[in-house]
Amino acid sequence: QVQLVESGGGLVQAGGSLRLSCAASGITFSSYVMGWYRQAPGKQRELVATVTNVGYTKYSDSMKDRFTISRDNAKNTVYLQMNSLKPEDTAVYYCNGVKTTAWGKDDVWGQGTQVTVSS
């Protein structure tokens, strides 16, 4: 059974930090580009960051100076370190895994974890 399970969300004051984790099972983790997305109330889901299987990263411009994505292929886990959090970072954060093959794309999502930043 394919699963991505996020953890680490919660309530934090502005300026604080949180570290999200996403544990994967049922997939060959190292074959997937992993990422974090977020969706705030009334808004579309947006990219936060992605990391390839060898550690190349890509960030949304608005978050690249405060957030860091990383992965541990031995633990089948991807992380998102979030620093200097702002109220506008409040959203549900989703873990995503994508593998592209000759036969198509395998796109896996977690259930999401709520991050709330108070002012």
C-alpha positions as CSV (number, residue, x, y, z in Angstrom):
1,Q,0.0,0.0,0.0
2,V,1.4,3.4,-1.1
3,Q,1.4,5.9,1.7
4,L,2.9,9.3,2.4
5,V,2.4,10.3,6.0
6,E,3.2,13.9,7.1
7,S,3.9,15.0,10.6
8,G,5.3,18.0,12.5
9,G,2.6,20.5,11.8
10,G,1.1,22.6,14.6
11,L,0.6,26.1,16.0
12,V,3.6,28.4,16.2
13,Q,4.1,32.1,16.8
14,A,5.4,34.4,14.0
15,G,9.1,34.2,13.8
16,G,9.2,30.6,15.0
17,S,10.2,27.4,13.3
18,L,8.7,24.0,12.5
19,R,10.1,20.9,10.9
20,L,7.8,18.8,8.8
21,S,8.5,15.2,8.0
22,C,6.9,12.9,5.4
23,A,7.5,9.2,5.7
24,A,6.9,7.1,2.6
25,S,6.0,3.5,2.3
26,G,5.0,1.2,-0.6
27,I,7.1,3.1,-3.1
28,T,10.8,2.9,-4.2
29,F,11.5,6.2,-2.5
30,S,14.8,6.9,-4.2
31,S,13.1,6.8,-7.6
32,Y,10.8,9.7,-6.7
33,V,11.2,13.4,-6.9
34,M,9.8,14.5,-3.5
35,G,8.1,17.8,-2.7
36,W,6.1,19.9,-0.4
37,Y,3.1,21.9,-1.5
38,R,0.7,24.0,0.6
39,Q,-2.9,25.2,0.4
40,A,-4.2,28.1,2.4
41,P,-7.9,28.6,2.9
42,G,-9.6,29.9,-0.3
43,K,-6.4,29.6,-2.3
44,Q,-5.0,27.1,-4.8
45,R,-2.4,24.6,-3.8
46,E,1.1,26.0,-4.5
47,L,4.6,24.6,-4.7
48,V,6.8,25.0,-1.7
49,A,9.9,23.0,-2.7
50,T,11.1,19.9,-4.4
51,V,14.1,17.7,-4.1
52,T,15.4,15.1,-6.6
53,N,16.7,11.7,-5.6
54,V,20.3,13.0,-5.6
55,G,19.5,16.2,-3.7
56,Y,18.9,18.9,-6.2
57,T,16.4,21.3,-4.8
58,K,13.9,23.8,-6.2
59,Y,12.0,26.4,-4.2
60,S,9.2,28.8,-4.6
61,D,10.8,32.3,-4.7
62,S,8.8,33.5,-1.8
63,M,10.1,30.7,0.5
64,K,13.6,29.9,-0.6
65,D,15.3,32.1,2.0
66,R,13.4,30.6,4.9
67,F,12.5,27.0,4.1
68,T,14.9,24.1,3.5
69,I,13.9,20.8,1.9
70,S,15.9,17.7,2.4
71,R,15.5,13.9,2.1
72,D,17.0,10.8,3.7
73,N,16.7,7.9,1.2
74,A,17.8,5.4,3.8
75,K,14.8,6.4,6.0
76,N,12.3,7.0,3.1
77,T,11.6,10.4,4.5
78,V,11.6,13.9,3.2
79,Y,11.8,17.0,5.5
80,L,10.8,20.6,5.3
81,Q,12.6,23.0,7.8
82,M,10.6,26.2,8.1
83,N,12.2,29.2,9.8
84,S,11.0,32.8,10.4
85,L,7.5,31.7,9.9
86,K,4.9,34.3,9.0
87,P,1.1,34.3,9.4
88,E,0.8,34.0,5.7
89,D,2.5,30.7,5.9
90,T,-0.6,29.3,7.5
91,A,-1.8,26.4,5.3
92,V,-2.2,22.7,5.0
93,Y,1.1,21.3,3.9
94,Y,1.1,18.3,1.6
95,C,3.9,15.9,0.8
96,N,4.2,14.7,-2.8
97,G,6.1,12.1,-4.7
98,V,6.5,11.9,-8.5
99,K,8.1,9.3,-10.6
100,T,8.2,9.6,-14.4
101,T,8.6,6.5,-16.5
102,A,8.3,5.6,-20.1
103,W,4.7,4.5,-19.3
104,G,3.6,7.7,-17.6
105,K,3.7,9.5,-14.3
106,D,3.1,8.1,-10.8
107,D,1.9,11.0,-8.6
108,V,1.5,10.3,-4.9
109,W,0.1,12.6,-2.2
110,G,-0.1,12.6,1.6
111,Q,-3.1,13.7,3.6
112,G,-1.6,16.9,4.7
113,T,-0.6,18.5,8.0
114,Q,-1.9,21.8,9.3
115,V,0.5,24.6,10.0
116,T,-0.9,27.7,11.8
117,V,1.2,30.7,12.4
118,S,-0.1,33.2,14.9
119,S,0.8,36.9,14.8
